Amino acid sequence: MCPAAALGGAGREGDCDRLLRQGVARPAAEVAEAALVLGAAGRDREAGALLGAFVRLRTAEEAAALARRDPHWFAPRLLAEARALSGTRHRDLAHALRVAGIPAS
């Protein structure tokens, strides 16, 4: 179990979210792998927190590149996180996904 999932499972959501935000500084491939591991473990809240931090702190083009790892899994989650931030962030990401050839629906 990854440390973020362990913290979340122990009811320490604040610590979990802090760890996930720090993880966004890692290379995109590592962030993608962590999100997939969290999702596979049923830790959707933690996966969403990680992707939300990624969308908030990285460019729309970086988020689109991350989505290439598994477009059907990442694209809707990234778009939902972007929508929760702002309409502009959502539009920017949807555009970056289209440019990258990833369906934004």
C-alpha positions as CSV (number, residue, x, y, z in Angstrom):
1,M,0.0,0.0,0.0
2,C,1.4,3.4,-0.9
3,P,1.9,5.9,2.0
4,A,-0.9,8.2,0.8
5,A,-3.4,5.4,0.8
6,A,-2.2,4.3,4.3
7,L,-2.7,7.8,5.6
8,G,-6.1,8.1,4.0
9,G,-7.2,4.7,5.3
10,A,-6.1,5.7,8.8
11,G,-8.4,8.8,8.7
12,R,-5.5,11.2,8.3
13,E,-6.8,12.9,5.1
14,G,-5.0,16.2,5.8
15,D,-1.6,14.4,6.0
16,C,-2.6,12.3,3.0
17,D,-3.5,15.4,0.9
18,R,-0.3,17.2,1.9
19,L,1.8,14.1,0.8
20,L,-0.1,14.0,-2.5
21,R,0.5,17.7,-3.2
22,Q,4.2,17.2,-2.6
23,G,4.2,14.2,-5.0
24,V,3.0,16.4,-7.9
25,A,6.6,17.7,-8.1
26,R,7.7,14.2,-9.3
27,P,8.0,13.4,-13.0
28,A,4.6,13.0,-14.7
29,A,5.2,9.2,-15.3
30,E,5.6,8.7,-11.5
31,V,2.4,10.8,-10.8
32,A,0.5,8.7,-13.4
33,E,1.7,5.4,-11.8
34,A,0.8,6.6,-8.3
35,A,-2.7,7.7,-9.5
36,L,-3.3,4.3,-11.2
37,V,-2.1,2.4,-8.1
38,L,-4.4,4.5,-5.9
39,G,-7.3,4.0,-8.3
40,A,-6.7,0.2,-8.5
41,A,-6.7,0.1,-4.7
42,G,-10.1,1.7,-4.5
43,R,-8.6,5.0,-3.1
44,D,-10.6,7.2,-5.5
45,R,-10.5,10.2,-3.1
46,E,-6.7,10.1,-2.9
47,A,-6.3,9.6,-6.7
48,G,-8.6,12.6,-7.2
49,A,-6.6,14.7,-4.7
50,L,-3.4,13.8,-6.6
51,L,-4.9,14.6,-10.0
52,G,-6.5,17.8,-8.6
53,A,-3.1,19.0,-7.4
54,F,-1.5,18.1,-10.7
55,V,-4.1,20.0,-12.7
56,R,-3.8,23.0,-10.3
57,L,0.0,23.1,-10.3
58,R,1.0,21.9,-13.8
59,T,0.1,23.1,-17.3
60,A,-2.8,21.8,-19.3
61,E,-0.3,20.3,-21.8
62,E,1.4,18.4,-19.0
63,A,-1.9,17.1,-17.8
64,A,-2.7,16.0,-21.4
65,A,0.6,14.2,-21.6
66,L,-0.2,12.5,-18.3
67,A,-3.5,11.3,-19.8
68,R,-1.7,9.5,-22.6
69,R,-0.8,6.8,-20.1
70,D,-4.4,5.6,-20.0
71,P,-6.7,8.1,-21.7
72,H,-10.0,6.5,-20.7
73,W,-9.0,6.4,-17.1
74,F,-7.2,9.8,-16.8
75,A,-9.1,12.1,-19.2
76,P,-12.5,12.2,-17.3
77,R,-10.8,12.4,-13.9
78,L,-8.5,15.2,-15.0
79,L,-11.4,17.1,-16.6
80,A,-13.5,16.8,-13.5
81,E,-10.7,18.1,-11.3
82,A,-10.1,21.0,-13.8
83,R,-13.8,21.8,-13.8
84,A,-13.8,22.0,-10.0
85,L,-11.0,24.6,-10.2
86,S,-12.4,26.9,-12.9
87,G,-14.1,27.1,-16.3
88,T,-10.9,28.5,-17.8
89,R,-8.8,25.6,-16.4
90,H,-11.4,23.1,-17.8
91,R,-11.4,24.7,-21.2
92,D,-7.6,24.8,-21.4
93,L,-7.3,21.1,-20.5
94,A,-10.1,20.1,-22.9
95,H,-8.2,21.9,-25.6
96,A,-4.9,20.4,-24.7
97,L,-6.5,16.9,-24.7
98,R,-8.0,17.5,-28.2
99,V,-4.6,18.7,-29.5
100,A,-3.0,15.5,-28.0
101,G,-5.7,13.4,-29.8
102,I,-7.3,12.3,-26.6
103,P,-11.2,12.4,-26.5
104,A,-12.2,15.1,-24.0
105,S,-15.7,13.6,-23.3
